[in-house]
Amino acid sequence: MFCPNCKAEYRPGFYECPDCGVPLVYELTPEQPLTPEEEDASSLVEVFSTYNQADVMLVKAFLDGEGIIYNFQGELFSGSGVFITPATLYVARADIDRVREMLDDHGIE
């Protein structure tokens, strides 16, 4: 049994996804491949990087509030001394201008 929404697989005896609340199905339908335009719009692009943990938390709060899908890599600042890598924000190509405007509006560089 599978959830058609989150694609999780469940053992026999489950009839509803506990996370999504939708009825389970016996098999998932194959997903349609993305068109080149959809694939380009959904690919993640680097928009911002920082060594400041407060900036990471603030930017994440703004993005969550706006419902923007993102990926912050390295937000735990791995490494030590001069070898610390910055946290880097990636967003969908379609959201780049919106995110950059949001960062500028809040004085985040």
Long-range contacts (C-beta under 8 A, 24 or more apart in sequence): 1-25, 1-26, 2-26, 2-27, 2-28, 4-28, 4-29, 40-93, 41-92, 41-93, 41-94, 42-92, 42-93, 42-94, 43-92, 43-93, 44-70, 44-71, 44-90, 44-91, 44-92, 44-93, 45-90, 45-91, 45-92, 45-93, 45-96, 46-88, 46-89, 46-90, 47-89, 47-90, 47-91, 47-96, 47-99, 47-100, 47-103, 48-88, 48-89, 48-99, 48-103, 48-108, 49-86, 49-87, 49-88, 49-89, 50-86, 50-87, 50-108, 51-77, 51-84, 51-86, 51-87, 53-77, 53-87, 55-87, 55-108, 56-87, 58-106, 58-108, 59-89, 59-103, 59-108, 62-102, 62-106, 63-91, 63-99, 63-102, 66-98, 66-102, 68-92, 68-95, 68-98, 68-99, 69-95, 70-99
